[in-house]
Amino acid sequence: MTACIVGWSHGKFGKLDGETSESLIVKAATEAIAHAGIEPKDVDVIYVGNMNGGFVRQEFHSSLALQAHPDLRFKPSTRVENACATGSAAIHMGLNTLAAGKARFVLVVGVEKMTELNSAQAGEVLIKASYVAEEANIEAGFAGIFGKITSAYFQRYGDKSDALAKIAVKAHKNGVKNPFAHFQKEFAYEFCRNPSDKNPFVAGPLKRTDCSPVTDGAAAVILTDVTTALGMKQVIAFRAAEQVNDFLPMSKRDIIKFEGPALAWKRALTSARLDLLDLSFVESHDCFTSAELIEYEAMGLTAPGEGERAIHEGWVERDGKLPVNVSGGLKAKGHPVGATGVSMHVMSAMQLSGTAPGALQLPKARIGGVFNMGGAAVANYVSILEPLR
């Protein structure tokens, strides 16, 4: 245990007209600093997680965090990017800074403003998170990447559309309980399972209800060392934090094995000296329902090809043996790319501190897992979190 989360903030996710990446950063930073009970002058280092890639014209985001307060002027601030795992990458930079003894308090903000573009334009940005040399012309953009993965999975293990529909239903049922979520509406199984005018096929076997939305949003955390954290009002410790990167080209991997995620999970659980079912819940990277399905296997919840058991048998429901994405996940909460990894850590910190809003709070949340993924199982981050006291 080398570092702790001692303050956090989470804004509403959705189509946030009238907001800019700057306004989202400023609000998230201001609220996280206040929540930690520190002053802006106490912040030593800042990391801003933002993929951008053309979502907004403002590419250079690092010093926008300084707009939150004059006392942040001259603090070192760096923008971090690692595709859809950008938020966790920024947190890891903060953890590394603390481990090196270069800071006492680190502010990490994750942000994305995606909805200024239409869905086709957003797809053009997101495809940059693939291996462009071989994959850029796959139909339907980044959804096409996961359409290809899903088709390959179905070819090997059979059609799992029933399981995907149930994963979508679970996400939206959980999202209703999350006031921060983009979507707060339940979807019926029949609607998610069957193609229709309102739920057409998007890529391969994936329908619209299998895909996370284009979303605006921001979240932030304050990190510090364990010694300093002992005097703070809320303390969520990193019991493990692991990063595993795999080859970028899908052609160099057995893409449905998710070997990078599996290794990240194995290393994190080993480091934490835990078994998977010691966790009270997991926030997992469900950019598509099929991603969550394969992630059940990667985390070790089921054998390869048997991920459907976890959803069919209720293991991953709120009241199951390992609740997955009680926040609604990327599917219902939304997926503002740079913010997602930070959001997952904030949602977990809320659960573990017993401060999740209303019905979102789990009755017994003692240890939480986070899995954030950049690209198609390329940049893989696993955190295991628990209250320090």
C-alpha positions as CSV (number, residue, x, y, z in Angstrom):
1,M,0.0,0.0,0.0
2,T,1.7,3.1,-1.2
3,A,-1.0,5.7,-1.8
4,C,-4.5,6.6,-0.9
5,I,-7.5,8.5,-2.4
6,V,-8.4,11.2,0.2
7,G,-10.9,13.3,-1.8
8,W,-13.0,13.0,-4.9
9,S,-15.6,14.6,-7.1
10,H,-17.9,13.4,-9.8
11,G,-20.1,15.5,-12.1
12,K,-23.2,14.5,-14.0
13,F,-22.4,12.5,-17.1
14,G,-24.5,13.1,-20.3
15,K,-24.9,15.6,-23.2
16,L,-23.8,18.7,-21.3
17,D,-24.7,21.6,-23.5
18,G,-23.2,24.8,-22.3
19,E,-20.2,23.1,-20.6
20,T,-16.7,23.0,-22.0
21,S,-13.8,20.8,-21.1
22,E,-12.4,23.8,-19.2
23,S,-15.6,24.3,-17.1
24,L,-15.8,20.6,-16.4
25,I,-12.1,20.5,-15.3
26,V,-12.5,23.5,-13.0
27,K,-15.6,22.2,-11.3
28,A,-14.2,18.7,-10.8
29,A,-10.8,20.1,-9.4
30,T,-12.5,22.6,-7.1
31,E,-14.9,20.0,-5.6
32,A,-12.2,17.3,-5.1
33,I,-9.8,19.7,-3.3
34,A,-12.7,20.8,-1.1
35,H,-13.8,17.3,-0.4
36,A,-10.3,16.3,0.7
37,G,-10.3,19.2,3.2
38,I,-7.1,20.7,1.8
39,E,-6.3,24.1,0.2
40,P,-5.4,24.6,-3.5
41,K,-1.9,25.7,-2.4
42,D,-1.4,22.2,-0.8
43,V,-1.6,20.5,-4.2
44,D,2.0,19.7,-5.4
45,V,1.4,18.1,-8.8
46,I,-1.5,17.8,-11.3
47,Y,-2.4,15.3,-13.9
48,V,-5.2,15.8,-16.4
49,G,-6.5,12.8,-18.2
50,N,-7.9,13.7,-21.6
51,M,-7.9,11.7,-24.8
52,N,-9.4,14.4,-27.1
53,G,-8.0,13.4,-30.5
54,G,-10.3,16.0,-32.1
55,F,-13.4,15.9,-29.9
56,V,-12.7,19.6,-29.1
57,R,-10.4,22.1,-30.7
58,Q,-8.6,22.8,-27.5
59,E,-5.9,20.1,-27.5
60,F,-3.7,21.5,-24.7
61,H,-5.6,20.8,-21.4
62,S,-3.0,20.5,-18.7
63,S,-3.0,24.1,-17.4
64,L,-6.8,24.4,-17.6
65,A,-6.8,22.8,-14.1
66,L,-5.0,26.0,-12.9
67,Q,-8.1,28.0,-13.7
68,A,-9.7,26.4,-10.6
69,H,-7.8,28.7,-8.2
70,P,-5.0,31.3,-8.4
71,D,-3.0,29.3,-5.9
72,L,-2.6,26.5,-8.5
73,R,-0.6,28.8,-10.7
74,F,3.0,27.5,-11.3
75,K,2.1,24.0,-10.1
76,P,3.5,21.3,-12.5
77,S,0.6,19.9,-14.6
78,T,0.7,17.3,-17.3
79,R,-1.9,16.0,-19.7
80,V,-2.0,12.1,-19.8
81,E,-3.5,10.0,-22.7
82,N,-3.8,6.3,-23.0
83,A,-6.9,5.8,-25.2
84,C,-10.0,4.7,-23.2
85,A,-7.8,4.0,-20.1
86,T,-6.6,7.6,-20.0
87,G,-8.2,8.2,-16.6
88,S,-6.5,5.3,-14.9
89,A,-3.2,6.2,-16.7
90,A,-3.4,9.7,-15.1
91,I,-4.0,8.1,-11.7
92,H,-1.0,5.8,-12.2
93,M,1.1,8.8,-13.0
94,G,0.0,10.3,-9.6
95,L,0.8,7.0,-7.8
96,N,4.3,7.0,-9.4
97,T,4.9,10.6,-8.4
98,L,4.0,9.8,-4.8
99,A,6.1,6.7,-4.8
100,A,9.1,8.7,-6.1
101,G,8.6,11.2,-3.2
102,K,8.0,14.1,-5.6
103,A,4.7,15.2,-4.1
104,R,2.5,15.1,-1.0
105,F,-0.8,15.8,-2.6
106,V,-1.6,15.0,-6.3
107,L,-4.7,16.2,-8.1
108,V,-5.9,14.0,-10.9
109,V,-8.7,15.2,-13.2
110,G,-10.3,13.1,-16.0
111,V,-12.4,14.9,-18.6
112,E,-13.9,14.5,-22.0
113,K,-16.3,16.7,-24.0
114,M,-17.5,14.4,-26.8
115,T,-20.9,15.6,-27.9
116,E,-19.7,18.6,-29.9
117,L,-19.3,16.1,-32.7
118,N,-22.0,14.0,-34.3
119,S,-21.8,10.2,-33.9
120,A,-20.1,9.6,-37.2
121,Q,-17.4,12.2,-36.4
122,A,-17.0,10.8,-32.9
123,G,-16.5,7.4,-34.4
124,E,-13.7,8.9,-36.6
125,V,-11.9,10.1,-33.4
126,L,-12.4,6.8,-31.5
127,I,-11.0,4.6,-34.3
128,K,-7.7,6.3,-33.6
129,A,-7.6,4.0,-30.5
130,S,-7.1,1.1,-32.9
131,Y,-4.1,0.0,-35.0
132,V,-4.8,2.4,-37.8
133,A,-2.5,0.8,-40.3
134,E,-4.7,-2.4,-40.3
135,E,-7.9,-1.5,-38.6
136,A,-8.9,2.0,-39.5
137,N,-11.2,0.9,-42.4
138,I,-13.2,-1.6,-40.4
139,E,-16.9,-0.6,-41.0
140,A,-18.7,1.2,-38.1
141,G,-15.5,2.6,-36.5
142,F,-14.5,1.5,-33.0
143,A,-17.9,-0.4,-32.7
144,G,-16.7,-2.3,-35.7
145,I,-13.6,-3.4,-33.8
146,F,-15.8,-4.9,-31.1
147,G,-18.2,-6.2,-33.7
148,K,-15.3,-8.2,-35.1
149,I,-14.3,-9.4,-31.6
150,T,-17.9,-10.4,-30.8
151,S,-18.3,-12.3,-34.1
152,A,-15.1,-14.2,-33.4
153,Y,-16.3,-15.0,-29.9
154,F,-19.6,-16.3,-31.2
155,Q,-17.9,-18.4,-33.8
156,R,-15.8,-20.1,-31.2
157,Y,-18.3,-20.5,-28.4
158,G,-21.7,-20.0,-30.0
159,D,-24.2,-17.1,-30.2
160,K,-24.3,-15.3,-26.8
161,S,-26.8,-12.6,-27.8
162,D,-29.1,-13.6,-24.9
163,A,-26.2,-12.9,-22.4
164,L,-25.4,-9.6,-24.1
165,A,-29.0,-8.5,-23.8
166,K,-29.0,-9.4,-20.1
167,I,-25.8,-7.4,-19.5
168,A,-27.4,-4.4,-21.1
169,V,-30.6,-4.8,-19.0
170,K,-28.4,-5.0,-15.8
171,A,-26.5,-1.9,-16.7
172,H,-29.6,0.2,-17.2
173,K,-31.3,-1.2,-14.1
174,N,-28.2,-0.2,-12.1
175,G,-27.9,3.2,-13.9
176,V,-31.4,4.2,-12.6
177,K,-29.9,4.2,-9.1
178,N,-26.9,6.5,-10.1
179,P,-27.7,10.2,-10.2
180,F,-24.5,10.8,-12.1
181,A,-25.4,8.4,-15.0
182,H,-26.0,9.5,-18.6
183,F,-29.0,7.1,-18.9
184,Q,-31.3,6.7,-15.9
185,K,-33.9,4.5,-17.6
186,E,-34.5,0.8,-17.5
187,F,-34.6,-1.2,-20.7
188,A,-36.7,-4.4,-21.1
189,Y,-34.9,-7.6,-22.0
190,E,-37.0,-8.0,-25.2
191,F,-36.0,-4.5,-26.4
192,C,-32.3,-5.2,-25.8
193,R,-32.5,-8.8,-27.3
194,N,-34.3,-8.1,-30.6
195,P,-33.3,-5.7,-33.3
196,S,-35.8,-2.9,-34.1
197,D,-35.9,0.6,-35.6
198,K,-34.9,2.0,-32.2
199,N,-32.3,-0.8,-31.5
200,P,-30.7,-1.5,-34.9
201,F,-27.6,-3.6,-35.5
202,V,-24.5,-1.3,-35.3
203,A,-21.6,-3.7,-36.0
204,G,-21.7,-7.5,-36.4
205,P,-23.9,-8.9,-33.7
206,L,-23.8,-5.7,-31.7
207,K,-27.0,-3.6,-31.5
208,R,-27.3,-0.1,-30.2
209,T,-28.1,-1.3,-26.7
210,D,-24.8,-3.2,-26.7
211,C,-22.8,0.1,-27.1
212,S,-21.8,2.7,-24.5
213,P,-22.9,6.2,-25.5
214,V,-20.9,9.3,-26.6
215,T,-20.8,11.3,-23.3
216,D,-19.5,14.5,-21.7
217,G,-18.2,14.5,-18.1
218,A,-15.4,14.8,-15.6
219,A,-14.3,13.3,-12.3
220,A,-11.3,14.0,-10.0
221,V,-9.4,12.5,-7.1
222,I,-6.8,13.8,-4.6
223,L,-4.0,11.3,-3.9
224,T,-1.6,11.3,-1.1
225,D,0.8,8.9,0.8
226,V,-0.4,6.6,3.5
227,T,1.3,8.5,6.3
228,T,-0.4,11.8,5.3
229,A,-3.6,10.0,4.7
230,L,-3.9,8.8,8.3
231,G,-4.8,12.3,9.3
232,M,-7.5,12.8,6.6
233,K,-11.3,12.5,7.0
234,Q,-11.8,9.8,4.3
235,V,-9.1,7.4,3.2
236,I,-9.4,4.7,0.4
237,A,-6.1,2.9,0.0
238,F,-4.7,1.2,-3.1
239,R,-4.1,-2.4,-2.1
240,A,-2.8,-3.0,-5.7
241,A,-2.4,-1.1,-8.9
242,E,-1.2,-2.9,-12.0
243,Q,-0.8,-1.9,-15.7
244,V,-0.3,-4.4,-18.5
245,N,0.0,-3.3,-22.2
246,D,-0.4,-5.7,-25.0
247,F,0.3,-5.5,-28.7
248,L,-1.8,-2.9,-30.5
249,P,-2.6,-4.9,-33.7
250,M,-5.4,-7.3,-33.3
251,S,-3.6,-9.5,-35.9
252,K,-0.8,-10.2,-33.4
253,R,-3.2,-11.6,-30.7
254,D,-5.9,-14.1,-30.1
255,I,-8.3,-11.2,-29.6
256,I,-11.0,-13.0,-27.7
257,K,-8.7,-14.2,-25.0
258,F,-8.1,-10.7,-23.5
259,E,-4.7,-11.9,-22.3
260,G,-3.6,-8.4,-21.2
261,P,-6.7,-7.9,-18.9
262,A,-6.2,-11.4,-17.5
263,L,-2.6,-10.8,-16.7
264,A,-3.4,-7.4,-15.1
265,W,-6.0,-9.0,-12.9
266,K,-3.7,-11.9,-12.0
267,R,-0.9,-9.6,-11.0
268,A,-3.2,-7.3,-9.0
269,L,-4.9,-10.1,-7.0
270,T,-1.5,-11.7,-6.3
271,S,-0.1,-8.3,-5.2
272,A,-3.1,-7.7,-2.9
273,R,-2.9,-11.4,-1.7
274,L,-6.6,-11.8,-2.5
275,D,-8.9,-14.2,-4.4
276,L,-11.3,-12.6,-6.9
277,L,-14.3,-13.4,-4.7
278,D,-12.8,-11.6,-1.8
279,L,-13.9,-8.4,-3.7
280,S,-17.2,-6.9,-2.8
281,F,-17.7,-5.5,-6.3
282,V,-16.0,-4.7,-9.5
283,E,-16.3,-1.7,-11.8
284,S,-15.3,-3.1,-15.2
285,H,-14.8,-1.6,-18.7
286,D,-18.0,-2.4,-20.5
287,C,-17.5,-0.2,-23.5
288,F,-19.6,-2.9,-25.2
289,T,-21.7,-5.6,-23.6
290,S,-19.4,-8.2,-25.2
291,A,-16.4,-6.6,-23.5
292,E,-18.0,-7.1,-20.1
293,L,-18.8,-10.7,-21.1
294,I,-15.2,-11.5,-22.0
295,E,-14.0,-9.6,-18.9
296,Y,-15.8,-12.1,-16.6
297,E,-13.5,-14.7,-18.1
298,A,-10.4,-12.4,-17.9
299,M,-10.9,-11.6,-14.2
300,G,-11.2,-15.4,-13.5
301,L,-14.9,-15.4,-12.6
302,T,-15.6,-18.1,-15.3
303,A,-13.6,-20.4,-17.6
304,P,-13.0,-19.2,-21.2
305,G,-16.2,-19.4,-23.2
306,E,-18.4,-19.6,-20.1
307,G,-18.8,-15.9,-19.3
308,E,-22.5,-16.1,-19.9
309,R,-22.9,-18.2,-16.7
310,A,-22.0,-15.1,-14.6
311,I,-25.0,-13.1,-16.0
312,H,-27.5,-16.0,-16.5
313,E,-26.9,-17.3,-13.0
314,G,-27.1,-13.8,-11.4
315,W,-23.5,-13.7,-10.1
316,V,-22.8,-10.2,-11.3
317,E,-26.1,-8.6,-10.3
318,R,-26.2,-6.1,-7.4
319,D,-27.2,-8.9,-5.0
320,G,-24.9,-11.6,-6.7
321,K,-21.7,-13.1,-5.4
322,L,-19.6,-10.5,-7.3
323,P,-21.6,-7.4,-8.4
324,V,-20.2,-5.9,-11.6
325,N,-20.9,-2.3,-12.6
326,V,-23.4,-1.3,-9.9
327,S,-22.8,2.2,-11.1
328,G,-24.4,1.3,-14.5
329,G,-21.0,1.0,-16.0
330,L,-19.9,2.7,-19.2
331,K,-23.0,1.4,-20.8
332,A,-25.5,3.4,-18.7
333,K,-23.3,5.8,-16.7
334,G,-21.6,6.9,-20.0
335,H,-18.1,6.8,-21.3
336,P,-16.4,10.3,-21.5
337,V,-13.1,8.6,-22.5
338,G,-10.6,10.6,-20.5
339,A,-12.9,10.7,-17.4
340,T,-13.9,7.0,-17.3
341,G,-11.0,5.6,-15.4
342,V,-11.2,8.4,-12.8
343,S,-14.9,7.9,-12.6
344,M,-14.5,4.2,-11.8
345,H,-12.2,5.0,-8.9
346,V,-14.5,7.6,-7.6
347,M,-17.5,5.3,-7.8
348,S,-15.5,2.7,-5.9
349,A,-14.3,5.1,-3.3
350,M,-17.9,6.2,-2.7
351,Q,-19.0,2.6,-2.2
352,L,-16.1,1.8,0.1
353,S,-16.6,4.9,2.3
354,G,-20.4,4.2,2.5
355,T,-21.1,7.6,0.8
356,A,-22.6,6.5,-2.5
357,P,-25.8,8.4,-3.2
358,G,-29.0,6.7,-1.9
359,A,-30.0,3.4,-3.5
360,L,-26.6,3.2,-5.3
361,Q,-24.8,2.2,-2.1
362,L,-24.2,-1.5,-1.6
363,P,-25.0,-2.9,1.8
364,K,-21.5,-4.5,2.3
365,A,-18.7,-2.9,0.4
366,R,-15.3,-3.7,1.9
367,I,-12.9,-4.2,-1.0
368,G,-13.4,-3.1,-4.6
369,G,-11.9,-3.9,-8.0
370,V,-11.5,-1.6,-11.0
371,F,-10.7,-2.6,-14.5
372,N,-10.1,0.1,-17.1
373,M,-9.1,-0.8,-20.7
374,G,-7.6,1.3,-23.5
375,G,-8.3,0.1,-27.0
376,A,-9.3,-3.5,-27.6
377,A,-7.6,-5.0,-24.5
378,V,-4.4,-3.1,-25.2
379,A,-3.8,-0.7,-22.2
380,N,-5.1,-2.6,-19.1
381,Y,-5.3,-1.2,-15.6
382,V,-6.5,-3.0,-12.5
383,S,-6.8,-1.3,-9.1
384,I,-7.8,-3.0,-5.9
385,L,-9.1,-0.5,-3.3
386,E,-10.1,-0.7,0.4
387,P,-10.7,1.7,3.2
388,L,-7.6,2.3,5.3
389,R,-9.5,2.3,8.5
